Amino acid sequence: MASEQAKFLEGNLLRHVTVMSLTASIGLVAIFIVDFVDMIFISMLGKAELAAAVGYAGAILFFTSSFSIGMSIAGGALVAQALGEGDEDKARHRATSSMIWGIIFGTVFVAIVWVYVPELTGLVGASGETQALATGYLRIIIPSLPVLMVGMVGSAILRAHGDASRAMYVTLWGGVVNAVLDPILIFGLDLELTGAALASVAARFAIAIAALIPVIRIYGGFAKPSVQGIVEDARPIVTIAFPAILTQLATPVGQAYVTRSMAEFGEEAVAGMAIVGRLTPVAFGVLFALSGAVGPIIGQNYGAGKNDRVKGAYRDALIFTAVVTVVVAAVLFALRGPIAWLFQIDGGVAEELVFLFCGPLALLWFFNGMIFVSNAAFNNLGHPFYSTWINWGRHTLGTIPPVIAGAALFGAPGVLIGQALGGVVFGLLGGWLTNRVIASSSSSEAEAPKTFARQGRQHSLFHHRR
């Protein structure tokens, strides 16, 4: 186990980044592919309002899942830091507290969101029958968020241990369960949108089970919880989780604005945007996984005081991002026709939006990847609020003004163009700020925990340092 925990402290960094990202993306993309197939199935039903309802619901689900992503970032960062110090006992305690607080916070959050689902769907532009469909779909899925929280925090713990393959299987099992149940519930039982929602709930339970089993069997599970320990751990967890959650919430807030802006051009435009929304994570799933994969690499080396390897990991992650973006953009451009056929769109604004994404906008995804990597670095270098400012800037100043301008100049396609251009500005800003943070970090082994502790005023986080 010790060799697994120290694996990021030596060896080729680009290889670590590549292996962790590709393995993590397999399971993640499996989930996204199922969502993608969901949209294909729903399009096959021939009801435009169903596809539009999924588009509106997607904006709200993005909002709720961002909460669990933020908690998983906190758990993964704290466990990786402890492992970098060589303190396995502290790593287990951090894992336990992260899981418990994640369930507590997630349950409260879910209760509030569930009550206000109709108002939230209205805020993103849904109305009439489409709003009713979106509301029913969401009220089935949303209560399962604490279950998803368990799975995501568990997966982050596995990645913190450097166990990329088992972290991959966590989401892979979720994808398998969803893929099997989707056609049975949607078509076999004729449940349509309700069937898709029930399949998603079952997949979340599969993810939680798949995460807990290896954490318990391979890595000693969790420490025996105590009220005092959980309360004491709340501060370092919140120190990372609060800004991480704020950071993650920026994306669905920005996406909700984009959805509302697109709604002005009709349900066909919203349906086209929903297709792009489901296609994007499938195409760029590796980049979505990259932020979670590079975090433990940076975290372990930071905890061990190896600042030169922190810098190298960030550099190699950007190289990996550039290669993936160019390859994926080329594949999307070549397949833009078959993709449009697959969703049974022929002409109109929906096809125009899909073709636009499969063309120049795909190349601009490099800058979104740059933001992902920078945020992972901030969260693991003791500056979590930097990622908060970058993400909120990207999804407010980098979204609202350019989307307004784009919509005025080019209509529905201008909404996507404006959104993409905002990512360019904040991607570059995030890269510049990350390099400054890395450069200002001391190369001495003792300095890393001091910097991290200052952020949360929590000296006990590193008091077991050896």
Secondary structure, 3 states (H helix, E strand, C coil): CHHHHCHHHCCCHHHHHHHHHHHHHHHHHHHHHHHHHHHHHHHHCCCHHHHHHHHHHHHHHHHHHHHHHHHHHHHHHHHHHHHHHCCHHHHHHHHHHHHHHHHHHHHHHHHHHHHCHHHHHHHCCCCHHHHHHHHHHHHHHHHHHHHHHHHHHHHHHHHHCCCHHHHHHHHHHHHHHHHHHHHHHHHHCCCCHHHHHHHHHHHHHHHHHHHHHHHHHHCCCCCCCCHHHHHHHHHHHHHHHHHHHHHHHHHHHHHHHHHHHHHCCCHHHHHHHHHHHHHHHHHCHHHHHHHHHHHHHHHHHHHCCCHHHHHHHHHHHHHHHHHHHHHHHHHHHHCHHHHHHHCCCCCHHHHHHHHHHHHHHHHCHHHHHHHHHHHHHHHHCCCHHHHHHHHHHHHCCCCHHHHHHHHHHHCHHHHHHHHHHHHHHHHHHHHHHHHHHHHHCCCCCCHHHHHHHHHHCCHHHHCCCC
